[in-house]
Amino acid sequence: MFSYYGELSAEVYDFTKPVGHSINGDIEYYRERLHTCSGRILEAGIGTGRMLIPLLEAGMKVDGIDYSAEMLAVCRTRMAERNLHAELYEGNLQQFSLPHNYEAIIMPAGTFLLIEKREESIHALKCIYKHLVPGGRFIVDIFLPDYSGIDFSIGNVHTTTHVLPYGDLITMEQKVVEVDFLHQHQVSYLKYEKWREGKLIQTELQRFALRWYGVEELKLLLESVGFNDIVCSADYEFGAKPARETQMFTFEARK
């Protein structure tokens, strides 16, 4: 019934978050934090290459993994357009096994929050820890519900319209169907509709879940897996302490 980051979702993502599109300075931040890496880097949840490709262009050795074949296909196209190459893997973040270990693994832009179940989040952290070299770094962004500014009241509907360069139009309707602040998760249904010359030609329905973590909570989770030397920074300023619930929080931890 539901897709998971299917063809229309990938097309909208690529259009609204194109390669090199920095979200509040995150690409610049990650490029600075990673510039000393001489070994391999893994981006977990690469989407269509918004972050991965600028890191490749900066001369870094970056691999990528994503659950969505459609997202990966777009990313490969965007790399080919720039004569770039990276090893890309299709798989879920809860139980992946790759042939390399990494000097750094990154999860920008709240990707970690897309792992719906808490126990699966812990499995993902263990996989990430296993794939790091000794002393390797894990860098991950999280945010709280107030960060997006979207009304998370049950039944609230938010609609956006995207006119694509070749003339087609995609509408995306997001309807909140479940909110549980006690257990820190929210579920929306995303309905994509693609139109051409006034005719509906393609539809896609996605179940979109987010699970939130408090700052101290995630630190404890990272420590429970074995990470140490944990630094939490706010709004892409390394070492800046969190001060407001509307900020983006970036954790950097070592194996």
Disulfide bonds with the S-S distance in Angstrom:
none
